[in-house]
Every structure is written in structure tokens, then in C-alpha cells.
């Protein structure tokens, strides 16, 4: 090192909250640890190849992660394009009438999707009405009230239920729920609430209400698991501050933890809704598969996913096949719209919480 280099180069760096100056550098560099020597060396003495390797690694990592993120967008656009391309004959033939028409007649090539839209929406709404109170209540118990051992054991069982294939739920629905609804559940509802149109008419066991109950059982584990994790993520200081002001445990849970975790709980509900909208096998096995719109929940129905699964392999002719693909396109669009509305709702909730804070 040249003799005047240490006097001219006097770097400063931060260590242990103090600024240390190496002056003169020639006298102190021999006594400094190796990492300090590396920090205090002038840029001209650093290895340029090592710096290039670090920068190249950053560029490679950035490029890989960017491609991974871009692939999601590419797959989504490609999926939408393929669905649209396959449904073009049906769109040209029926136009907007495809959404509002009730007729589904493969023999005379007259197709409409309103019955399938109705069946998909009504079964999903029934599932949410049944699953949301149970799921949120169970999540509150597991996260706030249950002993740790019980909470861990029940959480493990719930996560196993979320991994059960849908066809298993369908089999349980056929052999357990359908006979129960035909002999006991439906009869009790008709006896107590038969004056309402939604609980009138013949009860065969299979139908819209049975499909909604099966969907509720399927989506409850998602709501419980995600809501529990969100509640456990609430900072402990929030609870301690509330209880220090005299609030009870339940008041703290309901007015503090639930409010803090509201956006995450909404997210779990909409994730469950997306699962319900796209469910196929379990619903197909218990809904009755009849393309009709009825005021009674006991009546058979049909969903968009079920009609695609049942009739796609036996569809003859380009128009019939295109009509089924257009139903898939409508289901895709409906799911995207619901997810977008969910994001807007979560964003507005978080924004209101931030403004209130």
C-alpha cells in the first residue's frame, strides 16, 4: 500500500451505535479484525470479480422470481383465451340469450345456462350460510378459548378434513345424508316450515339443500384453519391493552381480536366460496342433476361444474361442445369477479381500520 494512501483514505463506518474513524489507517489496519479490514479497504482494492458475481447473482435471482410471477399471469390469460376460443360457436349462435335462456336441449341444439347459474349460486349461498357461523365460532374457540393441547389436536383433525377428496364427501352424502334428508331432515323441515315456498314440494333426499349441506361440510375446514391462524397472528399487546382497561376475555376476543383479524377472516370466507363455486364431484352425486329452477330447496337442480363433468365426454357436435365450454368460461368469469370483489372488500376494510387507528 502506498505510504500516502492511509492518510488520504479515511472511511467511516457504524459499529455498536458509534461512528469510528480509522485515522491514520496505516497504524490501525494491522490491529483490525478481517471484516473491518474488508470494510475499510478502498474500492480500488476490492475484488471487482467478486462484486460482479454478487451483482450477477442478484440479477439471476430477480429474473427467476420475475418469471415465476409472470407465469401465473400467462397461465391465467392462456386459460381465458382457450375457453373463449372454444366457446366462439356458442357465442355466435346464442349471444346473450345463452345467459338468460333456461332451455338445455342437446337434441334440438338449444342451450341456455341460467339454470346452471342458479344452481351454482344457490348451493354456494346455502353452504356459506351454514359454514360461516360454524367455522368462525370454531376458529375463535381454538385460537382464544381452548387449552393448547386440545387446540393443537383439533386443528390437526380439521386440516386432515380439508385434505379429504371431494368424492369421499359425495359418497357420504349418498349413503348418509340423502337417506337422512329423505326420512328425517326434510320431513322435519316440511312439518315446521312447510308454509314457506323454499321448504315445500316433494322431498326425494337429493336436491339443492342436500348439495348445499355437503358443500358446507367441505368448506368449513378452510374457514376454521385460516381464521384460526389469522386470530393467532393478532399481537399479544392488543389483548393485554384491552384487558388492562377492564375488558373481559370474551369482550377482548370479540371487540379487539376479531376486529384486528377481520380482513383475514373475510379472506377465508371468500376462499371457501371459491371452493364451493367450483366443486364438482360431491355436488354431482347429491344434487339430482336436473336442469330446472325451483323455489323449493328440496327440488333437484344442476350446477355449472356438474353439467360439464356429466356431459362433456358424451357431447356430440361442435355446438354442443362449445356450449359446455362457454359454461366453463362463465364459471371462470364469475369466479374472477367474486375474487375481485373479495379483494376490494378486504382492501376497504383494511383502509377503514387504518383510518380509524
SELOGU-170976 format. One record per residue (C-alpha): x, y, z; chain; residue number from 1. Coordinates in Angstrom, 1 decimal. Layout:
% SELOGU-170976
X_Y_Z_A_NUM
...
This chain:
% SELOGU-170976
0.0_0.0_0.0_A_1
1.4_3.4_-0.9_A_2
2.6_5.5_2.0_A_3
0.1_8.3_1.5_A_4
-2.9_6.1_0.9_A_5
-3.9_5.7_4.5_A_6
-3.7_9.4_5.2_A_7
-5.8_10.3_2.1_A_8
-8.4_7.5_2.6_A_9
-10.3_7.9_6.0_A_10
-13.5_5.8_5.8_A_11
-16.2_6.0_8.5_A_12
-18.5_3.1_9.4_A_13
-21.1_2.4_12.0_A_14
-20.5_-0.3_14.6_A_15
-22.2_-0.7_18.0_A_16
-24.0_2.6_17.6_A_17
-20.8_4.6_17.3_A_18
-19.0_6.2_14.4_A_19
-15.4_5.1_14.3_A_20
-12.8_6.8_12.2_A_21
-9.7_5.0_11.1_A_22
-7.1_7.7_11.2_A_23
-4.3_7.1_10.3_A_24
-5.3_3.9_8.5_A_25
-1.7_2.7_8.3_A_26
-1.3_2.4_12.0_A_27
-4.7_0.7_12.8_A_28
-5.3_-1.6_9.9_A_29
-3.0_-4.3_11.2_A_30
-4.9_-4.5_14.5_A_31
-8.4_-4.6_13.0_A_32
-10.4_-7.8_12.5_A_33
-10.6_-9.2_9.0_A_34
-14.2_-8.0_8.4_A_35
-13.2_-4.4_9.4_A_36
-10.2_-4.5_7.2_A_37
-12.5_-5.5_4.3_A_38
-14.9_-2.7_5.1_A_39
-12.2_-0.2_5.4_A_40
-10.3_-1.1_2.2_A_41
-10.7_1.4_-0.6_A_42
-12.9_0.4_-3.6_A_43
-9.9_0.2_-5.8_A_44
-8.6_-2.7_-3.7_A_45
-11.8_-4.7_-3.6_A_46
-12.1_-7.6_-5.9_A_47
-14.0_-6.5_-9.0_A_48
-14.8_-10.1_-10.0_A_49
-16.4_-10.8_-6.6_A_50
-18.5_-7.7_-7.0_A_51
-19.6_-8.8_-10.4_A_52
-20.5_-12.2_-9.2_A_53
-22.7_-10.7_-6.5_A_54
-24.4_-8.4_-8.9_A_55
-24.9_-11.2_-11.4_A_56
-26.5_-13.4_-8.7_A_57
-28.9_-10.6_-7.8_A_58
-29.9_-10.3_-11.5_A_59
-30.4_-14.0_-11.9_A_60
-32.5_-14.2_-8.7_A_61
-34.6_-11.2_-9.8_A_62
-35.1_-12.8_-13.3_A_63
-36.1_-16.2_-11.9_A_64
-38.6_-14.7_-9.4_A_65
-40.0_-12.3_-12.1_A_66
-40.6_-15.3_-14.5_A_67
-42.3_-17.2_-11.7_A_68
-44.7_-14.3_-11.1_A_69
-45.2_-13.7_-14.8_A_70
-46.1_-17.4_-15.3_A_71
-49.2_-17.0_-13.2_A_72
-50.4_-14.2_-15.4_A_73
-49.6_-16.1_-18.6_A_74
-51.4_-19.2_-17.4_A_75
-54.5_-17.2_-16.5_A_76
-54.6_-15.3_-19.8_A_77
-54.0_-18.5_-21.7_A_78
-56.8_-20.3_-19.9_A_79
-59.2_-17.4_-20.5_A_80
-58.2_-17.4_-24.2_A_81
-58.7_-21.1_-24.7_A_82
-62.1_-21.0_-23.0_A_83
-63.1_-18.1_-25.2_A_84
-61.8_-19.7_-28.4_A_85
-63.7_-22.9_-27.6_A_86
-67.0_-21.1_-26.9_A_87
-67.0_-18.9_-30.0_A_88
-69.5_-21.0_-31.9_A_89
-71.9_-20.9_-29.0_A_90
-71.4_-17.2_-28.5_A_91
-72.2_-16.5_-32.2_A_92
-75.2_-18.8_-32.2_A_93
-76.9_-17.7_-28.9_A_94
-75.3_-14.4_-27.9_A_95
-76.6_-13.0_-24.6_A_96
-79.6_-15.4_-24.7_A_97
-77.2_-18.1_-23.6_A_98
-77.1_-16.5_-20.1_A_99
-80.8_-15.8_-19.8_A_100
-82.3_-18.9_-21.5_A_101
-83.5_-21.9_-19.4_A_102
-83.7_-24.5_-22.2_A_103
-81.0_-27.1_-22.3_A_104
-81.8_-29.5_-25.2_A_105
-78.9_-31.3_-26.9_A_106
-81.3_-33.0_-29.3_A_107
-82.6_-29.7_-30.9_A_108
-79.3_-27.9_-30.1_A_109
-81.0_-25.3_-27.9_A_110
-78.8_-24.3_-25.0_A_111
-79.1_-21.8_-22.1_A_112
-77.2_-21.6_-18.8_A_113
-79.4_-19.7_-16.4_A_114
-80.5_-23.0_-14.6_A_115
-76.9_-23.9_-14.0_A_116
-76.0_-20.4_-12.8_A_117
-78.9_-20.5_-10.4_A_118
-77.9_-24.0_-9.1_A_119
-74.3_-22.9_-8.6_A_120
-75.2_-19.7_-6.8_A_121
-77.9_-21.1_-4.6_A_122
-75.9_-24.1_-3.4_A_123
-72.9_-21.8_-2.6_A_124
-75.1_-19.4_-0.7_A_125
-76.6_-22.3_1.4_A_126
-73.1_-23.6_2.1_A_127
-71.9_-20.2_3.3_A_128
-74.9_-19.6_5.5_A_129
-74.3_-22.9_7.2_A_130
-70.5_-22.9_7.2_A_131
-69.5_-19.3_8.2_A_132
-71.1_-19.3_11.7_A_133
-69.7_-22.7_12.5_A_134
-66.3_-22.0_11.0_A_135
-65.8_-18.7_12.7_A_136
-67.1_-19.9_16.1_A_137
-64.8_-22.9_16.0_A_138
-61.8_-20.7_15.0_A_139
-62.5_-18.4_17.9_A_140
-62.7_-21.3_20.3_A_141
-59.4_-22.9_19.0_A_142
-57.5_-19.7_18.9_A_143
-58.7_-17.9_22.0_A_144
-60.5_-20.2_24.5_A_145
-59.4_-23.8_24.1_A_146
-56.4_-25.2_26.0_A_147
-53.3_-25.5_23.8_A_148
-53.3_-29.3_23.8_A_149
-56.9_-29.5_22.7_A_150
-56.5_-26.7_20.1_A_151
-53.5_-28.5_18.5_A_152
-55.2_-31.8_18.4_A_153
-58.4_-30.4_16.9_A_154
-56.5_-28.3_14.4_A_155
-54.7_-31.4_13.1_A_156
-58.0_-33.2_12.6_A_157
-59.5_-30.2_10.8_A_158
-56.6_-29.9_8.5_A_159
-57.0_-33.6_7.6_A_160
-60.6_-33.0_6.8_A_161
-59.6_-30.2_4.4_A_162
-57.4_-32.8_2.5_A_163
-60.2_-35.4_2.1_A_164
-61.0_-35.9_-1.6_A_165
-64.4_-34.5_-2.7_A_166
-65.6_-37.8_-4.0_A_167
-65.4_-39.2_-0.4_A_168
-67.8_-36.4_0.7_A_169
-70.0_-37.3_-2.2_A_170
-70.2_-41.0_-1.1_A_171
-71.0_-39.9_2.5_A_172
-73.7_-37.7_1.1_A_173
-75.3_-40.5_-0.9_A_174
-75.2_-43.2_1.8_A_175
-75.7_-41.0_4.9_A_176
-77.1_-37.5_4.1_A_177
-79.5_-38.3_1.3_A_178
-81.4_-41.0_3.4_A_179
-81.4_-38.8_6.4_A_180
-82.8_-35.8_4.5_A_181
-85.4_-38.1_2.8_A_182
-86.6_-39.7_6.0_A_183
-85.9_-37.2_8.8_A_184
-84.3_-33.9_8.0_A_185
-86.6_-32.9_5.1_A_186
-89.7_-34.2_6.8_A_187
-89.0_-32.2_9.9_A_188
-88.4_-29.0_7.9_A_189
-91.6_-29.5_5.9_A_190
-93.6_-30.1_9.1_A_191
-92.2_-27.0_10.8_A_192
-91.7_-24.6_7.9_A_193
-93.7_-26.1_5.1_A_194
-95.7_-22.9_4.7_A_195
-92.6_-21.3_3.1_A_196
-92.1_-21.9_-0.6_A_197
-88.4_-22.9_-0.1_A_198
-89.5_-25.9_2.1_A_199
-92.5_-27.0_0.1_A_200
-92.9_-29.7_-2.6_A_201
-91.8_-33.3_-2.7_A_202
-88.7_-34.4_-0.8_A_203
-86.5_-37.0_-2.6_A_204
-83.4_-36.7_-0.4_A_205
-81.3_-35.5_-3.4_A_206
-81.7_-31.8_-4.1_A_207
-80.3_-28.3_-3.8_A_208
-80.4_-28.3_0.0_A_209
-78.6_-31.6_0.3_A_210
-75.9_-30.3_-2.1_A_211
-75.6_-27.1_0.0_A_212
-75.1_-29.1_3.2_A_213
-72.4_-31.2_1.6_A_214
-70.6_-28.1_0.4_A_215
-70.9_-26.6_3.9_A_216
-69.2_-29.6_5.4_A_217
-66.4_-29.4_2.7_A_218
-65.6_-25.7_3.2_A_219
-65.8_-25.5_7.0_A_220
-62.2_-26.8_7.5_A_221
-60.9_-24.0_5.2_A_222
-62.7_-21.3_7.2_A_223
-61.6_-22.7_10.6_A_224
-58.0_-23.3_9.6_A_225
-57.3_-19.9_8.0_A_226
-59.4_-17.9_10.6_A_227
-57.6_-19.6_13.4_A_228
-54.2_-18.7_12.0_A_229
-55.3_-15.1_11.5_A_230
-56.6_-14.8_15.1_A_231
-53.3_-16.3_16.4_A_232
-51.4_-13.6_14.5_A_233
-53.1_-10.8_16.4_A_234
-50.4_-9.1_18.5_A_235
-50.5_-10.0_22.2_A_236
-50.2_-6.4_23.1_A_237
-53.7_-5.8_21.6_A_238
-55.2_-8.3_24.0_A_239
-53.2_-7.1_27.0_A_240
-54.1_-3.5_26.5_A_241
-57.8_-4.3_26.3_A_242
-57.8_-6.4_29.4_A_243
-55.8_-3.8_31.2_A_244
-58.7_-1.4_30.6_A_245
-61.1_-3.8_32.3_A_246
-62.5_-5.8_29.4_A_247
-63.3_-9.4_29.9_A_248
-61.7_-12.2_27.9_A_249
-64.7_-12.5_25.6_A_250
-65.0_-8.8_25.1_A_251
-61.3_-8.7_24.2_A_252
-61.8_-11.5_21.7_A_253
-64.9_-10.1_20.1_A_254
-64.1_-6.3_20.1_A_255
-60.3_-6.4_19.7_A_256
-59.0_-9.7_18.2_A_257
-61.9_-10.1_15.8_A_258
-61.7_-6.5_14.6_A_259
-58.0_-6.8_14.1_A_260
-58.3_-10.0_12.2_A_261
-61.4_-9.0_10.2_A_262
-59.7_-8.8_6.8_A_263
-58.1_-12.2_7.1_A_264
-61.4_-13.8_8.2_A_265
-63.1_-12.2_5.1_A_266
-60.3_-13.7_3.0_A_267
-61.0_-17.2_4.4_A_268
-64.7_-16.9_3.7_A_269
-64.2_-15.9_0.1_A_270
-61.6_-18.6_-0.4_A_271
-64.2_-21.1_0.9_A_272
-66.7_-19.5_-1.6_A_273
-64.4_-20.0_-4.5_A_274
-64.0_-23.7_-3.4_A_275
-67.8_-24.0_-3.3_A_276
-68.4_-22.5_-6.7_A_277
-66.0_-24.8_-8.4_A_278
-66.9_-28.1_-6.6_A_279
-67.9_-30.8_-9.0_A_280
-68.0_-34.5_-7.8_A_281
-69.6_-34.2_-4.4_A_282
-72.3_-31.9_-5.7_A_283
-72.9_-34.0_-8.8_A_284
-73.6_-37.0_-6.6_A_285
-76.3_-35.5_-4.4_A_286
-78.0_-32.6_-6.3_A_287
-80.1_-34.6_-8.7_A_288
-78.7_-33.2_-11.9_A_289
-82.0_-31.8_-13.3_A_290
-81.8_-28.5_-15.3_A_291
-84.6_-26.6_-13.7_A_292
-85.2_-23.6_-11.5_A_293
-87.5_-24.3_-8.5_A_294
-88.4_-22.2_-5.4_A_295
-88.1_-25.3_-3.2_A_296
-84.8_-26.3_-1.8_A_297
-85.9_-29.9_-1.8_A_298
-86.1_-30.0_-5.6_A_299
-83.3_-31.4_-7.7_A_300
-81.0_-28.9_-9.5_A_301
-77.8_-28.6_-11.6_A_302
-74.6_-26.7_-11.3_A_303
-72.2_-25.4_-13.9_A_304
-69.4_-27.7_-12.8_A_305
-71.7_-30.7_-12.6_A_306
-73.1_-30.3_-16.1_A_307
-69.6_-30.0_-17.6_A_308
-68.4_-33.2_-15.7_A_309
-71.6_-35.2_-16.7_A_310
-72.0_-34.2_-20.4_A_311
-68.5_-33.3_-21.7_A_312
-67.5_-36.8_-22.7_A_313
-70.7_-37.5_-24.4_A_314
-71.1_-34.2_-26.2_A_315
-71.7_-34.7_-30.0_A_316
-71.3_-31.8_-32.4_A_317
-69.4_-28.6_-32.3_A_318
-72.2_-26.5_-31.0_A_319
-73.0_-28.8_-28.0_A_320
-69.3_-29.0_-27.1_A_321
-69.0_-25.2_-27.5_A_322
-72.0_-24.6_-25.2_A_323
-70.3_-26.7_-22.5_A_324
-67.0_-24.7_-22.9_A_325
-69.0_-21.5_-22.7_A_326
-70.4_-22.6_-19.3_A_327
-66.8_-23.1_-18.2_A_328
-66.0_-19.6_-19.4_A_329
-68.9_-18.2_-17.4_A_330
-67.8_-20.1_-14.3_A_331
-64.3_-18.8_-14.8_A_332
-65.5_-15.2_-15.2_A_333
-67.9_-15.5_-12.2_A_334
-65.0_-16.8_-10.0_A_335
-62.7_-14.0_-11.1_A_336
-65.4_-11.4_-10.4_A_337
-66.1_-12.8_-6.9_A_338
-62.4_-12.9_-6.1_A_339
-62.0_-9.3_-7.3_A_340
-65.0_-8.2_-5.1_A_341
-63.4_-10.0_-2.2_A_342
-60.1_-8.2_-2.7_A_343
-62.0_-4.9_-2.8_A_344
-63.8_-5.7_0.4_A_345
-60.7_-6.7_2.2_A_346
-58.9_-3.6_0.9_A_347
-61.7_-1.3_2.0_A_348
-61.8_-3.0_5.5_A_349
-58.1_-2.6_6.0_A_350
-58.2_1.0_4.8_A_351
-61.0_1.8_7.3_A_352
-59.1_0.2_10.1_A_353
-56.0_2.3_9.2_A_354
-58.1_5.5_9.1_A_355
-59.6_4.7_12.5_A_356
-56.2_4.0_14.0_A_357
